[in-house]
Amino acid sequence: MNKKELAAKLAKKAGLSQVKAMECVNALFDANTGSGIIAMELDAGNKVVVPGFGTFSSKNRAARIGTNPATGAKITIAAKSYVRFKPGKTLRERIEG
């Protein structure tokens, strides 16, 4: 399912117009412009918890030494931040069957 299909299903389920549904989806998920609620909270270092669905959070990975598999040479891998999603119990149990 892509963003357009998500907005269409949201519009049908909530009785919204397609335009309003797309505005809602963009308000939550838009990461390109940085105006999405989830992206803004993660930028600020906060977690976004949706009970029963899951938790979005950002984590930091420290710099480390790695090995170039082609040459075997040691390389330094820079520290970075990344996004993590941990599914909630309800979603996890539903998917597991």
N, CA and C of each residue as an Amber inpcrd file, in Angstrom:
protein
   291
   0.8450000  -1.1650000   0.0000000   0.0000000   0.0000000   0.0000000
   0.8940000   1.2320000   0.0000000   0.6000000   2.1610000  -0.8930000
   1.3550000   3.4040000  -0.9070000   0.5560000   4.5030000  -0.1980000
   1.1260000   5.6960000  -0.1460000   0.5100000   6.8000000   0.5930000
  -0.8570000   7.1790000   0.0200000  -0.9780000   7.1670000  -1.3010000
  -2.2500000   7.5270000  -1.9510000  -3.3370000   6.5100000  -1.5970000
  -2.9820000   5.2320000  -1.6090000  -3.9410000   4.1890000  -1.2540000
  -4.3240000   4.2770000   0.2230000  -3.3620000   4.6060000   1.0770000
  -3.6420000   4.7880000   2.4990000  -4.6330000   5.9260000   2.7030000
  -4.4180000   7.0360000   2.0150000  -5.3250000   8.1780000   2.1310000
  -6.7200000   7.8200000   1.6260000  -6.8030000   7.0480000   0.5550000
  -8.1060000   6.6440000   0.0160000  -8.8660000   5.7800000   1.0180000
  -8.1700000   4.8380000   1.6570000  -8.8240000   3.9840000   2.6590000
  -9.2330000   4.7930000   3.8860000  -8.3850000   5.7370000   4.2930000
  -8.7160000   6.6040000   5.4140000  -9.9400000   7.4400000   5.0880000
 -10.0190000   7.9860000   3.8850000 -11.1590000   8.8020000   3.4700000
 -12.4520000   7.9990000   3.5400000 -12.3990000   6.7770000   3.0590000
 -13.5910000   5.9230000   3.0520000 -14.0130000   5.5550000   4.4660000
 -13.0340000   5.1620000   5.2920000 -13.3380000   4.7020000   6.6490000
 -13.8190000   5.8360000   7.5600000 -13.2260000   7.0290000   7.4090000
 -13.5560000   8.1510000   8.2980000 -14.5850000   9.1020000   7.7030000
 -14.9980000   8.8510000   6.4610000 -15.9850000   9.7330000   5.8370000
 -15.4070000  11.0930000   5.4900000 -14.1490000  11.1140000   5.0970000
 -13.4790000  12.3580000   4.7270000 -13.3550000  12.4400000   3.2120000
 -13.0630000  13.6340000   2.7260000 -12.7400000  13.7680000   1.3060000
 -11.3260000  13.2380000   1.0980000 -11.0070000  12.9090000  -0.1570000
  -9.6600000  12.4180000  -0.4760000  -8.6010000  13.4540000  -0.1160000
  -8.9160000  14.7220000  -0.3570000  -7.9590000  15.8030000  -0.0720000
  -7.6930000  15.9050000   1.4240000  -8.7610000  15.8760000   2.2360000
  -8.5940000  15.9620000   3.6910000  -7.8330000  14.7480000   4.2320000
  -8.1380000  13.5790000   3.6910000  -7.4490000  12.3700000   4.1400000
  -5.9600000  12.4580000   3.8170000  -5.6120000  12.9600000   2.6360000
  -4.1990000  13.1060000   2.2630000  -3.5190000  14.1290000   3.1680000
  -4.2230000  15.1970000   3.5350000  -3.6660000  16.1830000   4.4680000
  -3.3710000  15.5290000   5.8170000  -4.2500000  14.6540000   6.2790000
  -4.0430000  13.9630000   7.5540000  -2.8280000  13.0390000   7.4850000
  -2.7280000  12.2710000   6.4060000  -1.5960000  11.3650000   6.2330000
  -0.2980000  12.1630000   6.1830000  -0.2830000  13.2610000   5.4200000
   0.9160000  14.1010000   5.3300000   1.2650000  14.7150000   6.6770000
   0.2580000  15.1320000   7.4420000   0.5090000  15.7390000   8.7460000
   1.2120000  14.7710000   9.6850000   0.9160000  13.4970000   9.5570000
   1.5610000  12.4960000  10.4060000   2.9100000  12.0380000   9.8840000
   2.9750000  11.7290000   8.5900000   4.1110000  10.9830000   8.0750000
   5.0930000  11.7490000   7.2070000   4.8280000  12.9700000   6.8250000
   5.6950000  13.6660000   5.8700000   7.0880000  13.8850000   6.4490000
   8.0730000  13.2350000   5.8530000   9.4600000  13.3840000   6.2970000
  10.2660000  14.2330000   5.3230000   9.7610000  14.4120000   4.1000000
  10.4990000  15.1740000   3.0850000  10.6580000  16.6350000   3.4660000
   9.5770000  17.2590000   3.8980000   9.6380000  18.6750000   4.2650000
   9.9330000  18.8610000   5.7450000   9.9040000  17.7690000   6.4960000
  10.1640000  17.8600000   7.9290000   8.9750000  18.3580000   8.7170000
   7.7970000  18.4260000   8.0750000   6.6290000  18.9490000   8.7630000
   5.7380000  17.8540000   9.3300000   6.0760000  16.5880000   9.0910000
   5.2910000  15.4920000   9.6390000   5.4940000  15.3930000  11.1430000
   4.4270000  15.1200000  11.8560000   4.4680000  15.0770000  13.3180000
   5.4740000  14.0350000  13.8090000   5.4600000  12.8510000  13.2280000
   6.3780000  11.8020000  13.6750000   7.8230000  12.2090000  13.4300000
   8.1160000  12.7330000  12.2430000   9.4880000  13.1520000  11.9260000
   9.9510000  14.2750000  12.8480000   9.0840000  15.2270000  13.1260000
   9.4540000  16.3510000  13.9970000   9.7520000  15.8680000  15.4170000
   8.9640000  14.9340000  15.9240000   9.2020000  14.4090000  17.2680000
  10.5070000  13.6190000  17.3350000  10.7880000  12.8360000  16.3020000
  12.0420000  12.0890000  16.2810000  13.2390000  13.0280000  16.1640000
  13.0980000  14.1030000  15.3760000  14.1620000  15.1160000  15.2850000
  14.4630000  15.7180000  16.6460000  13.4220000  15.8920000  17.4590000
  13.5790000  16.5000000  18.7790000  14.0770000  15.4930000  19.8180000
  14.2580000  14.2430000  19.4030000  14.7480000  13.2290000  20.3330000
  13.6550000  12.5640000  21.1450000  12.4020000  12.7560000  20.7720000
  11.2780000  12.1670000  21.4980000  10.8270000  10.8670000  20.8570000
  10.1020000  10.0500000  21.6290000   9.4850000   8.8360000  21.1210000
   8.0450000   9.1550000  20.7380000   7.5060000   8.4050000  19.7890000
   6.0930000   8.4880000  19.4400000   5.5030000   7.1140000  19.7220000
   4.6170000   7.0530000  20.7090000   4.0250000   5.7930000  21.1330000
   2.5510000   5.7800000  20.7300000   2.1590000   4.7720000  19.9630000
   0.7650000   4.5700000  19.5850000   0.3600000   3.2390000  20.2190000
  -0.3710000   3.2840000  21.3530000  -0.6990000   2.0550000  22.0670000
  -1.3770000   1.0270000  21.1590000  -0.9160000  -0.2080000  21.2440000
  -1.4620000  -1.2810000  20.4430000  -0.8510000  -1.3750000  19.0560000
  -0.2440000  -0.2980000  18.5750000   0.3640000  -0.3010000  17.2450000
   1.8720000  -0.4040000  17.3370000   2.5090000   0.5400000  18.0450000
   3.9510000   0.4660000  18.1840000   4.5840000   1.7670000  18.6110000
   5.9050000   1.7580000  18.6670000   6.6830000   2.8980000  19.1120000
   7.7350000   3.2520000  18.0770000   7.7500000   4.5180000  17.6730000
   8.7950000   5.0530000  16.8110000   9.7970000   5.7500000  17.7190000
  11.0760000   5.4780000  17.5350000  12.1030000   6.1490000  18.3280000
  13.3600000   6.2890000  17.4900000  14.2560000   7.1450000  17.9550000
  15.5490000   7.2730000  17.2770000  16.6230000   6.7360000  18.2100000
  17.5980000   6.0950000  17.6270000  18.7050000   5.5110000  18.3730000
  20.0050000   6.0400000  17.7990000  21.0430000   6.0120000  18.6070000
  22.3700000   6.4200000  18.1670000  23.2740000   5.1980000  18.1130000
  24.0320000   5.0980000  17.0590000  25.0080000   4.0150000  16.9200000
  26.3930000   4.6530000  16.9860000  27.2300000   4.1690000  17.8690000
  28.5730000   4.7160000  18.0550000  29.4610000   4.3930000  16.8600000
  30.5030000   5.1900000  16.6880000  31.4940000   4.9180000  15.6440000
  32.1850000   3.5980000  15.9770000  32.5960000   2.8860000  14.9340000
  33.2410000   1.5960000  15.1650000  34.2040000   1.2820000  14.0260000
  35.0220000   0.2840000  14.2580000  35.9820000  -0.1670000  13.2490000
  35.3600000  -1.3550000  12.5100000  35.4030000  -1.3130000  11.1910000
  34.8860000  -2.3960000  10.3640000  35.9610000  -2.8750000   9.4180000
  35.6230000  -3.8610000   8.6210000  36.5620000  -4.4170000   7.6480000
  35.9510000  -4.3410000   6.2610000  36.7070000  -3.8030000   5.3100000
  36.2850000  -3.7830000   3.9150000  36.3430000  -5.2210000   3.4070000
  35.2030000  -5.8090000   3.0250000  35.2250000  -7.2140000   2.6270000
  36.0280000  -7.4800000   1.3450000  36.1690000  -6.4790000   0.4950000
  36.9040000  -6.6810000  -0.7570000  38.4200000  -6.7030000  -0.5420000
  38.8890000  -5.8240000   0.3510000  40.3460000  -5.7050000   0.5310000
  40.8400000  -6.2200000   1.8730000  39.9370000  -6.3570000   2.8350000
  40.3400000  -6.7780000   4.1630000  40.9090000  -5.6430000   5.0010000
  40.9420000  -4.4370000   4.4450000  41.4850000  -3.2830000   5.1640000
  40.5160000  -2.8340000   6.2580000  41.0650000  -2.3450000   7.3550000
  40.2550000  -1.8080000   8.4460000  39.7560000  -0.4230000   8.0450000
  38.4870000  -0.1520000   8.3140000  37.8990000   1.1560000   8.0220000
  37.1430000   1.6420000   9.2460000  37.0040000   2.9480000   9.3500000
  36.2270000   3.5350000  10.4320000  34.8230000   3.8170000   9.9210000
  33.8440000   3.2750000  10.6230000  32.4440000   3.5160000  10.2880000
  31.9590000   4.6100000  11.2280000  31.4630000   5.6980000  10.6640000
  31.0700000   6.8700000  11.4450000  29.8440000   6.5850000  12.3240000
  29.7370000   7.3380000  13.4010000  28.5590000   7.2710000  14.2620000
  27.3650000   7.8010000  13.4910000  26.1780000   7.2960000  13.8210000
  24.9840000   7.8030000  13.1500000  23.7600000   7.5640000  14.0050000
  22.7150000   8.2990000  13.6860000  21.4050000   8.1130000  14.3020000
  20.5260000   7.3910000  13.2960000  19.6110000   6.5900000  13.7990000
  18.6990000   5.8760000  12.9130000  17.3320000   5.7590000  13.5810000
  16.3210000   5.4730000  12.7690000  14.9530000   5.3530000  13.2530000
  14.6740000   3.8900000  13.5700000  13.9690000   3.6860000  14.6660000
  13.6090000   2.3380000  15.0820000  12.0990000   2.2880000  15.2710000
  11.4930000   1.1920000  14.8590000  10.0660000   0.9590000  15.1180000
   9.9400000  -0.3620000  15.8440000   9.2750000  -0.3280000  16.9860000
   9.0310000  -1.5470000  17.7470000   7.5220000  -1.7740000  17.7580000
   7.0470000  -2.8550000  17.1390000   5.6060000  -3.0790000  17.1030000
   5.0370000  -3.3200000  18.4980000   3.8170000  -2.8490000  18.7070000
   3.1270000  -3.0610000  19.9700000   2.6290000  -4.4910000  20.0880000
   2.2450000  -4.8780000  21.2770000   1.8150000  -6.2470000  21.5420000
   0.6130000  -6.6370000  20.6850000  -0.3820000  -5.7740000  20.5800000
  -1.5870000  -6.0790000  19.8130000  -1.2590000  -6.3160000  18.3480000
  -0.4650000  -5.4380000  17.7340000  -0.0890000  -5.5880000  16.3250000
   0.7660000  -6.8420000  16.1290000   1.7110000  -7.0580000  17.0070000
   2.6050000  -8.2050000  16.8990000   1.8050000  -9.5190000  16.9690000
   0.8660000  -9.6150000  17.9330000   0.0650000 -10.8260000  18.0700000
  -0.8500000 -11.0290000  16.8820000  -1.3710000  -9.9490000  16.3210000
  -2.2470000 -10.0520000  15.1520000  -1.4900000 -10.6080000  13.9390000
  -0.2720000 -10.1150000  13.7310000   0.5300000 -10.5530000  12.5920000
   1.0310000 -11.9830000  12.7860000   1.4030000 -12.3180000  14.0210000
   1.9000000 -13.6630000  14.2970000   0.8130000 -14.7100000  14.1430000
  -0.4560000 -14.2810000  14.2180000  -1.5630000 -15.2270000  14.0140000
  -2.0690000 -15.6950000  15.2960000
